[in-house]
Amino acid sequence: MSARAWIDSKKPLLSSRSTPAPTLQQQQQQQQQQQHIQQQQLHTGDRVQINSLHGIIRFIGTTKFKSGTWAGIELDCVGLGKNDGSVDGQRYFICPPNTGLFILANKVLKQQHHTPVYNRPLTPHRSNSSKLSSPLRVLPPLPKKVILSEDNELLLLKKRIDALEAENKMLKQVNQSSNNRIQFLEQTVIEVKKAGMDSIEILESMVTSERSKVKELQLEQNDLRLAGLEAIESYESTLNQLQSDNKKSQQSHHQQVQLFLQDINVLENVLQNKMDKQVDLVESLKRERQNNSGHL
């Protein structure tokens, strides 16, 4: 892809749902694009060329990601596009991933279909019209771009044919492998049948033995499952009991602390009363001494 096409495809897209009102310049650009479309008579399904890329128009019109008239093109070659026909969650057409490309419509060149002349007679067809004597007009050679486009299409078809041939070869190999497997199984069945009833009885006894082993394993599995459930229940019960005992121990400790605090308060009150009484006694003794000294 040319730099110009990449630049057009990599321009920022607007993700808002509402498109702002177009300016005068944008309106003029849209009118020019419409005139270009009308001049080229672009329609969905037309083959077009964008620089060195070729594809088919799948969408023509305005979009939500940017103003202007855009052409949604499904490219011939997978991997050269930018999307699958949708931009910012809005779908405009459907195509394989990395095959869709949006280009301004005025930058799209419509391909002209040229029909080459094959196996035509050297002399013109004779009729009763006035054009009997007109010489056969030789068509001009095909343009180089058209030849390149046809070469690209032939190359693409050759690649598809090669891919189909490779897939066909792989399917043949798978089919051959399946046939070999079927033949091996059929031969095994024949050998088992030839072995007689003894071999069948041996096989049946082996099957019976294996079934009994499977049953024993299932019983052991059930026993282990039950033992596991019992262990889980015992663990949960023990855990609940420990939690309950811990809670009771905390409550008992809290009650003891409350009792200790009450005893401390009582002792403090008793000590305070004793101290008050001693102070009163000292004061009374002082007063008596003073009274006695006054009488003397």
C-alpha positions in Angstrom: 0.0 0.0 0.0 1.3 3.5 -0.8 2.0 6.1 1.8 -0.9 8.2 0.7 -3.4 5.3 1.2 -1.9 4.5 4.6 -2.2 8.1 5.7 -5.8 8.3 4.7 -6.6 5.0 6.5 -4.7 6.1 9.7 -6.4 9.4 10.2 -8.1 9.6 13.7 -11.7 8.4 13.8 -14.4 10.2 15.8 -16.2 7.9 18.2 -19.0 10.3 19.2 -22.5 9.4 18.1 -23.4 13.0 17.1 -21.6 14.6 14.2 -21.0 18.3 14.4 -22.5 20.6 11.9 -20.2 20.8 8.8 -18.5 24.0 8.0 -18.6 25.8 4.7 -15.3 24.2 3.6 -16.6 20.8 4.6 -19.8 21.3 2.6 -17.8 22.3 -0.4 -15.6 19.2 0.0 -18.7 17.0 0.2 -20.1 18.7 -2.9 -16.9 18.0 -4.8 -16.9 14.4 -3.6 -20.5 14.0 -4.7 -19.6 15.4 -8.1 -16.6 13.0 -8.3 -18.9 10.1 -7.5 -21.5 11.2 -10.1 -18.8 11.6 -12.7 -17.3 8.2 -12.1 -20.8 6.7 -11.4 -19.5 4.8 -8.3 -21.8 2.1 -7.0 -21.6 -0.7 -4.5 -20.1 -3.7 -6.3 -17.9 -1.7 -8.6 -14.2 -2.7 -8.8 -12.0 0.2 -7.9 -8.3 0.9 -7.5 -6.6 2.8 -4.7 -3.0 3.4 -5.7 -1.6 -0.1 -6.0 -4.5 -1.8 -4.2 -7.6 -3.3 -5.9 -11.0 -4.2 -4.4 -14.7 -3.9 -4.6 -16.9 -1.1 -3.2 -19.2 -2.4 -0.4 -20.3 0.9 1.0 -20.7 4.6 -0.1 -22.0 7.4 2.1 -21.4 9.4 5.2 -20.0 7.8 8.4 -20.0 8.5 12.1 -16.2 8.5 12.5 -15.6 11.5 10.3 -17.4 13.9 8.0 -17.4 13.5 4.3 -18.4 10.9 1.8 -16.5 7.7 2.3 -16.1 4.5 0.3 -15.9 1.2 2.1 -13.8 -1.2 0.1 -13.2 -4.9 0.4 -9.7 -5.5 -0.8 -8.7 -8.5 -2.9 -5.7 -9.4 -0.7 -6.4 -10.4 2.9 -4.2 -8.6 5.5 -3.7 -5.3 3.7 -6.9 -3.8 5.1 -7.6 -2.1 8.5 -10.9 -3.5 9.6 -13.7 -5.9 8.9 -16.2 -3.3 7.7 -16.9 -1.8 11.1 -15.3 1.3 12.8 -15.8 2.2 16.5 -18.5 -0.5 16.9 -20.5 0.8 13.9 -20.8 -1.7 11.1 -21.1 -0.4 7.5 -20.5 -3.6 5.6 -19.2 -7.2 6.1 -15.9 -8.6 5.0 -13.1 -10.8 6.5 -10.8 -9.3 9.1 -8.0 -7.0 7.9 -9.7 -6.8 4.5 -11.8 -3.7 4.8 -10.6 -0.2 4.1 -12.3 3.3 4.2 -11.1 5.9 1.7 -12.6 9.3 0.8 -14.7 8.7 -2.3 -13.0 11.3 -4.3 -9.7 9.4 -4.0 -11.1 6.2 -5.5 -10.5 5.3 -9.1 -13.1 3.1 -10.8 -11.6 0.3 -12.9 -12.8 0.2 -16.5 -13.6 -3.3 -17.8 -12.0 -4.0 -21.2 -13.2 -7.0 -23.2 -10.4 -8.3 -25.4 -11.2 -9.7 -28.9 -10.6 -13.4 -29.3 -11.2 -15.6 -32.4 -12.9 -12.8 -34.4 -13.0 -13.3 -38.2 -10.7 -11.2 -40.4 -13.6 -9.8 -42.4 -16.5 -7.9 -40.8 -20.0 -9.4 -40.8 -22.0 -8.5 -43.9 -25.4 -7.1 -43.5 -27.9 -5.0 -45.4 -27.1 -1.9 -43.4 -25.1 1.1 -44.6 -22.0 -0.1 -42.5 -21.1 -2.9 -44.9 -18.0 -1.2 -46.2 -16.8 0.0 -42.8 -13.4 -1.6 -41.9 -13.0 -3.7 -38.7 -11.9 -1.4 -35.9 -8.9 -2.7 -34.0 -9.2 -2.2 -30.2 -6.4 -0.4 -28.5 -4.1 -2.4 -26.3 -5.1 -2.8 -22.7 -3.7 -0.2 -20.2 -0.8 -1.3 -18.1 -2.8 -0.9 -14.9 -5.5 -3.3 -16.2 -2.9 -5.8 -17.2 -1.3 -5.6 -13.7 -4.8 -6.0 -12.1 -5.5 -9.1 -14.2 -2.1 -10.5 -13.3 -2.8 -9.9 -9.7 -6.1 -11.7 -10.0 -4.5 -14.6 -11.8 -1.8 -14.8 -9.1 -4.5 -14.8 -6.4 -6.4 -17.5 -8.2 -3.2 -19.5 -8.5 -2.6 -19.2 -4.8 -6.1 -20.4 -4.1 -5.7 -23.3 -6.4 -2.4 -24.3 -4.7 -4.1 -24.0 -1.3 -7.0 -26.2 -2.5 -4.5 -28.8 -4.0 -2.6 -28.9 -0.7 -5.8 -29.3 1.2 -6.9 -32.1 -1.2 -3.6 -33.8 -0.7 -3.9 -33.7 3.0 -7.5 -35.1 2.9 -6.2 -37.9 0.7 -3.6 -38.7 3.3 -6.2 -38.7 6.1 -8.5 -40.9 4.0 -5.6 -43.3 3.3 -4.8 -43.4 7.0 -8.4 -44.1 7.8 -8.6 -46.9 5.3 -5.5 -48.5 6.7 -7.0 -48.3 10.2 -10.2 -49.9 9.0 -8.3 -52.7 7.3 -6.3 -53.3 10.5 -9.4 -53.5 12.6 -11.1 -55.8 10.1 -8.0 -58.1 10.1 -8.1 -58.0 13.9 -11.8 -59.1 14.0 -11.0 -61.9 11.6 -8.2 -63.1 13.7 -10.3 -63.0 16.9 -13.1 -65.0 15.1 -10.5 -67.6 14.0 -9.2 -68.0 17.5 -12.5 -69.6 18.5 -14.6 -69.5 21.6 -11.7 -70.1 23.9 -10.3 -66.7 23.1 -13.7 -65.1 23.5 -14.1 -66.7 26.9 -10.7 -65.5 28.0 -11.6 -62.0 26.8 -14.9 -62.2 28.7 -13.2 -63.4 31.9 -10.7 -60.5 31.6 -13.5 -58.1 31.1 -15.4 -59.5 34.1 -12.2 -59.3 36.2 -11.7 -55.7 35.2 -15.2 -54.9 36.0 -14.9 -56.4 39.5 -11.7 -54.4 40.0 -13.5 -51.2 39.0 -16.3 -52.0 41.4 -13.8 -52.5 44.2 -12.1 -49.3 43.4 -15.5 -47.5 43.4 -16.2 -49.0 46.9 -12.8 -47.9 48.2 -13.4 -44.4 46.7 -16.8 -44.2 48.5 -15.2 -45.3 51.8 -12.5 -42.7 51.4 -15.1 -40.1 50.6 -17.1 -41.0 53.7 -14.0 -41.0 55.9 -13.1 -37.6 54.5 -16.6 -36.3 55.3 -16.4 -37.7 58.8 -13.0 -36.1 59.4 -14.3 -32.8 58.1 -17.3 -33.0 60.4 -15.1 -33.9 63.4 -12.7 -31.0 62.6 -15.6 -28.6 62.4 -17.1 -29.9 65.6 -13.8 -29.6 67.4 -13.3 -26.1 66.1 -16.7 -25.0 67.2 -16.1 -26.5 70.7 -12.8 -24.7 71.0 -14.4 -21.5 69.9 -17.2 -22.0 72.5 -14.7 -22.8 75.2 -12.6 -19.8 74.3 -15.6 -17.5 74.5 -16.6 -18.9 77.9 -13.1 -18.5 79.2 -13.0 -14.9 78.0 -16.4 -14.2 79.7 -15.2 -15.8 83.0 -11.9 -13.8 82.9 -13.9 -10.7 82.3 -16.2 -11.4 85.3 -13.1 -12.1 87.5 -11.6 -8.8 86.4 -14.8 -7.0 87.3 -14.8 -8.6 90.8 -11.2 -7.7 91.4 -12.0 -4.1 90.4 -15.0 -4.0 92.8 -12.7 -5.4 95.6 -10.1 -2.8 94.9 -12.8 0.0 95.1 -14.0 -1.4 98.4 -10.5 -1.5 99.8 -9.8 2.0 98.6 -13.0 3.3 100.4 -12.0 1.5 103.6 -8.5 3.0 103.5 -9.9 6.4 102.8 -12.2 6.2 105.8 -9.4 5.1 108.1 -7.2 7.9 106.9 -10.1 10.4 107.4 -10.6 9.1 111.0 -6.9 9.3 111.8 -6.9 12.9 110.5 -9.9 13.7 112.7 -8.2 12.1 115.7 -5.1 14.1 115.2 -7.0 17.3 114.9 -9.0 16.5 118.1 -5.8 15.8 120.0 -4.3 19.1 118.8 -7.4 20.9 120.1 -7.3 19.2 123.5 -3.6 20.0 123.9 -4.3 23.6 123.0 -7.1 23.7 125.5 -5.0 22.2 128.2 -2.1 24.6 127.6 -4.6 27.5 127.9 -5.9 26.4 131.3 -2.3 26.2 132.6 
